[in-house]
Amino acid sequence: MLKSKLFIFIVAILIAITMILTAAFILYNYLDRSSNPDKAAAAEAKAKPITAEQMKNNTVMIDNITTNLAEPDRFLKVSLAFELDNEKTKIEFTQLDFKVKDIIIRTLADTKADQVQGSKGQSNLISTLMNKINSTVLTTGKLKQIYITDLVLQ
């Protein structure tokens, strides 16, 4: 009987130690991850800022895409500027602009007029296009940003 109480006591202590070590491990990882964004932000802040000339050199314009929307008798005319991360990506993007135009037209064909109205709707459209273009067209780099330079909704 004394042996069984001693055994239960030892098991309870081992469980308690295990729980304490697990909590310490989780807390350590949580604190370590929460301090990393500061390091990443500091490294990003030290990165050389891009000049207006570099931005212009890495930008491709696609003007006057006119297509029907998902609603009958509604169409959209849009011009977009695509900021790419480097010159190689710009070359690839320019060579595959027909794929980009196809993605834009197909995306808009599934879009209703109220989904592109207002800044929130336009931001959603830009996000959708960026995700599709980065994942299906570009292999040498990434699309950094899309700017709407003209938009007419009828």
N, C-alpha and C positions, 0 to 999 in steps of 0.2 A: 504494500500500500504506500509506503514511503517512497519506493522507487517510482511508482506511477505519478505521484505528486511532483517529484523531482523532475521526471521526464516532461510533464506538462509545463512546469515552470521554465525549463530550458527551451522548450519549443516556443513558448510565449515570448521569451526574451529574444530568440532568433527572429521571430516574426516582427517584433518591435524594431529590432536593428535593421532588418530588411526594409521596413516601411520608412524609417528615418533616412536610410541611404537613398532610397528611391525618391523621396521628397527632395533631398539635397541635390540629387542629379537633375531632376526636373527644374528646380529653382536655378541651378547653375546654368543650364541650357537656356532658360528663359531670359536670364539677365545677360547672358552672352549675346543672344540674338537681338535683344533690345539695344545693346550698345553698338552693334554693327551698322545700323542705318547712319549713325553719326559719322562713322569712319567712311562709309560710302559717300555721304554728302560732302565730307571734307575732301575726299579724292576727286569728286566731281567738280567741286569749287576750284580746285587747283588746275583742272583741265583748261587748256587754252580756249578762250571763247572764240566762236566762229565769227568771221567778219561778214559784213553784208555782201562783199564781192564773192567770198567763198560760197555763201548761201545761194546767191544768184547763179553761180557757175554749176551748182549741184541741183538746180531746179529745172523741171521740165513742165511746159505748159501744154495742156490739152484743151482746146477751145471749142465752143459751140457744139456740144453733144446735145442733140434734141431727141427725145424718146417719149413714148407713151408711158403713162403710169399704170398701176394696177386697176385704176378706176376708168370707166368709159368716159371718153371725151376730155380727159385730163392729160396734159403733157408737161414736160419739164425741159428747159434749155439750161445747160450748165457749162461753165468753164472752170477748170481746176488747175491749180499749180501743185506739183508734186516735188517736195523737198527730199532729196536722197542723201544717204550718208557719205558717199564719196564718188569720185569720177567714174570708177569702174561700174558702179551700180547705175549711174546715169546712162552710161553707154548701153548696158544690158536693158535698162528700162526703155530707152529710145528704140532699140531693136525689137522689143516685144510690145510696143505700144498698142498693136492690134489686140493683144490679149487683155491689156488694161482697159481699152475701150469696150471690149466684150463684157468684162466684169462690171463695168459701170452701167452699161445698158441693161444687162440682166438683173443687176441689183435694183435699178430704178423700175424695171418692169414688174417687180414684186412689191413695190412700195406704193402706198397710198399718199395722196396729197397732204393729208394732215400729219403724216409721219416725217415730212421734210420741212414743215413750216416752223418758223421760230428758230432761235439759236440752239435749243435742245434737240430739235429734229435734225438740224444740220450737223450738229456734233455727233449724233447717232449715225447719220449717213457716213460721215467721215470715218468714224471708228469701224464701221462695217467694211467700207472700202479698203481701209488700211490693213485690216486683218486678212481679207481675201487676197489682196495684192501681195502682201508679204509672204503669205503661206503658199500661194500658187504660182506666182510669176518670178519673183526675185530669188536668185541663188547666190549671188556674189556679195550682197549687202542687204540693207534694209531701207525701207521707206520711212523717213523720220516724221513727216507731217504732210497733210493735204490742206491746201487753202482753197476756199471757194472764191473765185475772182468775179464770177457773174452767175446769177441764178434768176431765171424767169419761170414762174409757175403759172400755168393756165388751166 
